């Protein structure tokens, strides 16, 4: 996304460039359920004008429609969950909205690791120094987000190029 914005800025000549954004806020399940579902959504889209020829670039994401908690630990700070979401065309905004929804729905949630593959979630549980090349590849392709301290987010794998930081900023 950062690359697209940079490409957009380079291609603009300063004439009436507009950027319009429609985003979807993810809503989710309540309580302490192990699985959750959310109503389908059209997702988020961002339209950027092209180089004056009437064409533009549209990035389309989707809301996280369901999830499964595959591992959970508790300590004095609260609960940390390993969550698997379905494969999808997610954007960094979709994932951040999903994390915000998790926090709002789960007052005891302190941290989360989010994957789109159960095998990657299992590979994450292997101590780092014992991970095989296959484990590393699973994580590189399917580990998306770490949420820590109910307030920080870090992106991994296919989303590693996006900056992390305070949630909602």
C-alpha positions in Angstrom: 0.0 0.0 0.0 2.9 2.3 0.8 4.4 1.6 -2.6 1.0 2.4 -4.3 0.8 5.7 -2.4 4.4 6.5 -3.4 3.6 5.5 -7.0 0.5 7.7 -6.9 2.4 10.7 -5.6 5.1 10.3 -8.3 2.4 10.1 -11.0 0.5 13.2 -9.8 1.2 16.5 -11.4 -0.6 18.5 -8.8 -3.9 18.9 -10.8 -7.0 18.3 -8.7 -5.9 14.8 -7.5 -8.5 13.3 -5.2 -8.3 10.3 -3.0 -11.6 8.7 -1.8 -11.8 5.9 0.7 -14.7 3.7 1.8 -13.9 1.5 4.7 -15.8 -1.2 6.6 -15.6 -1.5 10.4 -15.5 -5.1 11.4 -18.1 -6.2 13.9 -17.8 -9.6 15.6 -19.0 -12.0 18.1 -19.3 -11.3 21.8 -18.4 -13.4 24.8 -15.7 -15.9 25.1 -16.6 -18.2 22.2 -13.9 -20.2 20.6 -15.3 -19.5 17.2 -17.0 -16.4 15.8 -18.8 -15.3 12.7 -19.6 -11.9 11.3 -22.1 -10.8 8.7 -20.7 -10.7 5.1 -19.4 -7.3 3.9 -18.5 -5.8 0.7 -15.1 -5.0 2.2 -13.1 -1.8 2.0 -12.0 -0.1 -1.2 -9.7 2.7 -2.0 -9.7 4.4 -5.3 -6.8 6.4 -6.6 -7.0 8.4 -9.8 -4.7 7.4 -12.7 -2.4 9.5 -14.8 -5.2 11.6 -16.4 -6.5 9.0 -18.8 -9.6 8.4 -16.7 -8.4 5.1 -15.2 -7.7 4.5 -11.5 -6.5 1.9 -9.2 -9.0 0.2 -6.8 -7.8 -1.8 -3.9 -10.5 -4.1 -2.4 -10.3 -5.9 0.9 -12.8 -7.8 2.9 -13.9 -8.1 6.5 -12.9 -11.1 8.5 -16.1 -13.1 8.4 -15.2 -15.8 10.9 -12.4 -17.0 13.1 -11.3 -19.9 15.3 -9.2 -19.7 18.5 -6.8 -22.6 18.2 -4.7 -21.9 21.3 -5.1 -19.8 24.4 -2.9 -19.0 27.4 -3.6 -16.9 30.5 -1.3 -15.0 32.8 -1.6 -12.0 35.1 -2.0 -9.6 32.2 -4.9 -11.5 30.6 -5.5 -13.9 27.8 -3.4 -14.4 24.7 -5.0 -16.2 21.8 -3.8 -17.8 18.6 -6.5 -17.2 16.0 -7.0 -18.7 12.5 -9.1 -16.7 10.0 -10.2 -17.9 6.6 -8.1 -17.3 3.5 -9.2 -13.9 2.0 -8.2 -10.8 0.2 -7.5 -8.8 3.4 -5.8 -5.4 3.6 -3.8 -4.1 6.6 -6.9 -2.0 7.5 -9.2 -5.1 7.4 -6.8 -6.9 9.8 -6.5 -3.9 12.1 -10.3 -3.5 12.2 -10.5 -7.2 13.1 -8.0 -6.8 16.0 -9.9 -3.7 17.3 -13.1 -5.7 17.2 -11.5 -8.6 19.1 -10.3 -6.2 21.8 -13.8 -4.6 22.2 -15.5 -8.0 22.4 -13.0 -9.6 24.8 -12.1 -7.4 27.8 -9.6 -10.1 29.1 -7.7 -10.3 25.7 -4.2 -9.0 26.2 -2.5 -10.4 23.1 -3.2 -12.3 19.8 -1.4 -14.0 17.0 -3.4 -14.1 13.8 -2.9 -16.6 11.0 -4.9 -17.8 8.0 -3.6 -21.4 8.2 -3.9 -23.7 11.2 -0.5 -25.4 10.4 1.2 -22.0 10.6 -0.4 -21.4 14.1 1.1 -24.8 15.1 4.5 -23.8 13.7 4.4 -20.6 15.7 4.2 -22.7 18.9 7.5 -24.4 18.1 10.4 -22.6 19.8 12.1 -20.3 17.3 15.4 -22.1 17.4 13.7 -25.4 16.7 11.6 -24.4 13.7 12.3 -26.2 10.5 12.5 -24.5 7.1 8.9 -25.7 6.5 7.8 -24.0 9.7 9.6 -20.8 8.7 7.9 -20.9 5.2 4.4 -21.4 6.8 5.0 -18.5 9.0 6.2 -16.3 6.2 3.1 -17.0 4.2 0.4 -17.3 6.8 1.3 -15.3 10.0 -0.4 -11.9 9.6 -0.6 -10.0 12.8 0.6 -9.8 16.4 -1.4 -7.7 18.9 0.2 -7.1 22.2 -0.8 -5.2 25.4 -4.3 -4.5 23.9 -2.8 -1.5 22.2 0.0 -2.4 19.8 -0.1 -4.2 16.4 2.8 -5.6 14.3 2.4 -7.1 10.8 4.2 -10.2 9.6 4.5 -12.4 6.6 2.7 -11.0 3.5 1.9 -7.8 5.5 5.4 -7.2 6.9 5.9 -4.1 4.8 3.2 -2.3 6.7 4.2 -0.3 9.8 2.9 -1.4 13.1 2.3 0.7 16.1 -0.6 1.9 18.3 -3.9 0.3 17.3 -6.3 2.7 15.7 -3.7 5.3 14.8 
